[in-house]
């Protein structure tokens, strides 16, 4: 077994309120939540050692499947 160290920054925190009502999965797994304000209750980081990609999955309102959300635009750091 190989040890892997990763550094990933999640765009949301537990307890953040989000508005859903759009497709939140890749097309092959697509489904829609009714438009509503939801609270993030769980966050999972899925990391691929082959590609080096970190994906964050979220559980809205403490029930249902883990979903992948589009990350909000990041604020640019001033130099």
N, C-alpha and C positions, 0 to 999 in steps of 0.2 A: 504494500500500500504506500502511496506517495502522499506526502504532506503538501498542501497547497495553501498559500497565503493570498488573500484577496483584500482589496480595498474598494468598497462600493458605497455610494451615497444614495440613500433612498429619498425621493422627492416628497414623500408624505410621512406623517407621523401617526401613531395610533391616537385616535380621538379627532383627527381632522375630519371636517365635513366636506363632502363632495356632492356634486349634482350629477346624477346618472340619467340615462334615457337614450343613450346611443349605444352602438355595438361596442362591446368591451373585450371581445375575444378575437383571435384571428378568424378569418372567414370560414375555415373548415369547422370551427367550434362555435360559430356566432349564435348569439341569442341576445335579446334585449331585456333590460330591466325597465319597468315603468318609470317615467320621469319622476324623480324624487330626490330629496336631500338625504344622503346616507352618511353614516359614521363608520370610519375604518376601525375595525376591532382587532384585526390580526394582520401581520405582514410576514411574508416568507420570501427569502432571497434564494433563487435557484441559480446555481453557477455551473457553467459547462467548462470542464477542464480542457476539452478539445478546442473549443472556439474562443475561450476566454471571456465569454459573454455572461454578464450577470443580469437576471431578470427578476423584477419584484412582482409578487402576486399578493393580492389584498382580499380580505374577507369583509364585505360590507354588512353592517348591522348584526354581526355575530351569528349569521346563519347563511346557508347556501354554499355554493362552490367558491373556490379561490378564483379571482379574476385578475386579468392584466389590464391596467389602466394606462392611458396615454400620459406620459409625464408632462407636468406643466413646464412652460419655458423657464429656463434658469436665468437668474439675474447675472449680468456680466460684472466681473470684478473690475473695479477701477485700478488703474496702475499708478 
